[in-house]
Amino acid sequence: MHKNALSLAKLWSLLRDQEKKLGLDKLSLTERDIFLCILFLQEKNKLISLENIIKNCRHPRATLFRCLKKLRSEKIIQVKKDTTDTRKSFISISSKYL
């Protein structure tokens, strides 16, 4: 058990170091979690539908939108409207984080 705990601590430390290098350490844990969810959903697509993020995010809708606003203000993500249906939005991730 001690070996597993030490391994987990090293992994956590490595993750935090990488987040600091990318400037993600200024985000809350919830904002980071939502950003990671977006990264996971992105896979090979450059644009992720907001609808898809809402369906797959485990956080309440209000929290999700608050965090998206912060990620957008920090220029981590961009929100783009669909050209044919302006009610639909798509999220793209800044190239710095890809």
C-alpha positions in Angstrom: 0.0 0.0 0.0 2.8 2.4 0.9 4.4 1.9 -2.6 1.0 2.7 -4.3 0.6 5.9 -2.2 4.1 7.0 -3.0 3.5 6.3 -6.7 0.2 8.3 -6.6 2.0 11.2 -4.9 4.7 11.3 -7.6 2.0 11.2 -10.3 0.1 14.0 -8.7 3.2 16.1 -8.4 4.1 15.5 -12.0 0.6 16.6 -13.1 0.8 19.8 -11.0 4.2 20.6 -12.5 2.9 20.2 -16.0 -0.2 22.3 -15.2 2.1 25.1 -13.8 4.2 25.0 -17.0 1.0 25.5 -19.1 -0.3 28.2 -16.8 -3.3 26.1 -15.7 -2.4 26.3 -12.0 -4.4 29.6 -11.8 -7.6 27.7 -12.5 -9.7 26.1 -9.8 -9.8 22.3 -9.7 -13.3 22.4 -11.1 -12.2 24.5 -14.1 -9.3 22.1 -14.7 -11.6 19.2 -14.5 -13.9 20.7 -17.1 -11.0 21.6 -19.3 -9.7 18.0 -19.1 -13.3 16.8 -20.0 -13.2 19.0 -23.1 -9.7 17.7 -24.0 -11.0 14.1 -23.6 -14.0 14.7 -25.7 -12.0 16.5 -28.4 -10.1 13.4 -29.6 -9.5 14.1 -33.3 -12.2 16.8 -33.8 -11.0 20.4 -33.6 -14.5 21.6 -32.6 -16.6 20.0 -29.8 -20.3 20.8 -29.7 -21.4 22.5 -26.5 -24.3 20.0 -26.4 -21.8 17.1 -26.2 -19.9 18.8 -23.4 -23.1 19.4 -21.4 -24.1 15.7 -21.9 -20.7 14.3 -20.8 -19.7 16.7 -18.0 -20.5 15.6 -14.5 -20.8 19.1 -13.1 -24.0 21.0 -12.7 -25.0 23.1 -15.8 -24.5 26.5 -13.9 -21.0 25.4 -12.8 -20.1 24.3 -16.3 -21.1 27.6 -17.9 -19.2 29.6 -15.2 -16.1 27.5 -15.8 -16.5 27.9 -19.6 -16.6 31.6 -19.1 -13.4 31.6 -17.1 -11.6 29.3 -19.6 -12.7 31.6 -22.4 -11.6 34.8 -20.6 -8.2 33.1 -20.0 -8.0 32.4 -23.7 -7.8 28.6 -23.1 -10.8 27.9 -25.2 -12.8 29.7 -27.9 -16.5 29.6 -28.5 -17.7 29.6 -32.1 -21.3 29.8 -33.3 -22.6 27.4 -36.0 -23.0 29.3 -39.3 -26.2 27.6 -40.2 -27.9 27.4 -36.7 -26.7 30.2 -34.4 -28.3 28.5 -31.4 -25.6 25.9 -31.6 -22.1 26.6 -30.3 -18.8 24.8 -30.7 -15.7 24.9 -28.4 -12.2 24.8 -29.7 -9.0 24.6 -27.6 -6.1 27.1 -28.1 -3.2 25.5 -29.9 -1.0 26.2 -26.9 -2.8 23.4 -25.0 -2.9 20.8 -27.7 
